[in-house]
């Protein structure tokens, strides 16, 4: 059975730069990550198949599109040119900022947050720091080797694929018939986005009940009972 847009899948992949045999920049396979210096025994749990919905751009757009029409458990290869990956490097994104801009002493090679953007510290010279705000993979061709392990059929598992994008944990999610109950505090603007996406892809309704609301509701019910007595 070939995959199609809006299928929820479980995916294994190896991502390389420069060539199909080049250095690995990301992978779901722990042994490959360990060989490449991306992982150790302490981080082993981070390397496992990823779950995503095809067509929702949960991965690079070019890879997302390539996932359509594929068979399960078959190895595929994809080359993504710079333009369709993270674009060419932009010299304007290499800037010099004063050392006083940092709360902690920066070190060469470390990544820092600058006005909401991630930047790499290139060098330090006196009271000045040169930072590079280009994406670490900017200017590089990417090469993927991937295999689709399965199509996810379980409704709650599908929902969790979407909810994880918004930081909603599985332990705070309950499925009751055709409604998802979220027992976690979520900003109103995020609630609206999540509800729309869940309705569009899974045709499910949602209710958000975080602990404070639940406690207040229980107190209100308790007070009403006392008054009636």
N, C-alpha and C positions, 0 to 999 in steps of 0.2 A: 504493500500500500504506500503510494507516494505521498509525501508531505504537501501541505497547501497553506496558504495564508490563514492566519488565526489559529493554526494548530499549536497546541502547547507541547513542547518537546523537552527531552533530556539530551544534552549535548556534551560530547567529549571533543577537545580540540588542542592543537599546539599552534601557537602563533610565533612566527619568526620574522626577522628583518633581513634585508639585503639580498637573500636568496632562499631557495627552498631548503637549503641545508645551513642557513645562517643562524645567528644567536637567537635563542628563545627569549621572547619578552613576556609571554604569558602562556599558561597552559592549565588544564584541569588535571593533568597527570602528575602525581606527587613525585614519582621516580625521575621523570624528565625535569621537573622543577628543581629537585635536589641536585641533579647532575649539573644544572645550569647556575647553581648558586642562588636560586630564587626561594628556596625553602630549606627547612631543617625539621627535625623530629617535633619541635615545639609548634611548628606551623602546619603540620601534616594535615590537620582537619580542614584547612582552608582549600585544599586541592581536591576537588571532587566534581563530577559532572554538573553542569549548570542547567537550570530550568528556565525556559523562556517561551514567549509567545511569538511565533513567526509573523512578521509584518508590523510589529509594534516598536521597532528600532531599539530593542534592548541590547543589541550589539551594533557594530558598525553597519551602516546602511547597505554597503555592498555585500557584506557577509549575510546580512538579514535576507536580502533578496535571493542570494544563492541557495539558501536553505529550502526554498520552495521546489517541489517536484523531485525530491530525493527519496531514495529507499533507505530503510532502516538497516543499521549495522554494516553499512558499506562505507569504505574510506573515500573521501573526496578531497581534492586539492583546489585551492583558490589563490590567485595572485591579485592583490589590490594595489594599483598604482598610487603614487603620492597624492595626486589630486583627489582621488576617491577615498583616501585614508585620512590623514590628519593635515593634509596640505603642505605647501612649501614653507620653509622657515622664513620668518619675517624679521628683518634687521631692526625694525621699529620696536619690536618686543624685547630687545636687549637694551636695558636701561641701567643708569647709574643712580643710586639712591644713597642718601646719607646713612651712616651707621646708626644714628640716633632713631631711625625709623623702626628699628627692631627692639623688641622687649628683651630678647635673649641674644647673646653673641652668636652671630651666624658663622657657619663653617663652610669652606669650599666644598661643593658637591651636594650639600644638603638642600632639601626642598622647603620652601617657606611660603606662607600665605601673605600676599600683597594685595590689599584692597579686594579681597574675595577671589583672587586669582592665584593659582599655584605657580611658583617660580623656582628656578634652580639657581643657587648661588654659584657664580662663575669664578669670581675672585674678590679679594679684599685688599684694599690699598689705602692705608691710613684711615681716614674717616669716611671713605667711600666704599660702596659695595656694588659690584656689577651683577645684575640678575638677568636671567633669561626666562621670559614668560611664554616662549614657544612650547607647544606640547612636546614631551620627550620623544615622541615618535614622528614629529613633523619632519618632512624632507626625506622620509624613508618609504620604500615599497614594502608591503607586508605580504607574507605568505602563510596561508592557513592550511592545516591538515585537520580534517574533522570527520566525526562519525556521529550520526543521530542514533542514539541508543533505543529510544522508545517514544511513542506518542502518549502523552498523559491524558487519561480518561477521567480520573477522579475529580469531581467538581471542587471540593475544598482545596485539593492540591493545586488545581488551576488558579483558584482565587488567590492562594498564597503567593503564587508567582507574581501576580500583579501587586498585591499588598506589600510585599517585601521591597518593592521599588520606592514605597513611601514610608518605610521604616516601621511598618506594622508587623509585630511579631506573631508567630503562629500560636503561641500560648494564649494570646488575647483574642483569638478568632474562634467563633462557634457558628456552625451551619445548622439552622433550624428550618427544615423543609426547603422553601425557596427564598430564604432570607439569611443574610450574613449578619451576625451580631459582633460588633467590634468593641471589646472591653478595654479600650485604651484611649487616652486623651489625644485628639488629633485636631489641628487647626481647622477652622471652618472652611477656609479656601481649599485646603487639601481634601477635606471631606467631600466637597462638591466634585472635585476632579476624580477622586476614587470612585464615587457613586456612579458617575457617568461612564467610566471605563468598565466597571463591573457589570453594569447594565448592558453596555454595548457588546461585550465579549461573552458574557455568561448568562445574561437575562435574569440576574438576581437583584433583589432589593437589599438595602442595607440599613442598619441602625447602629449608631455610635453611642455606647454607654460606658463612659470612663468611671473609675472608682468613685470620684467625688460626687458625680451625678447619682450613682447608685446609692451612696451613703445618704445624700440629701433626700432622695426619694423614700428610702426606708425610714428616715427621721420624720418626714412629712406624714407618711402612712401611720407611724406610731403616734404622732401627735393627734391625728384625727381620731384614732381609736380611743385615746384617753379622753378626748372631748365628748365623744359619744357615750362613754361610761358615766 
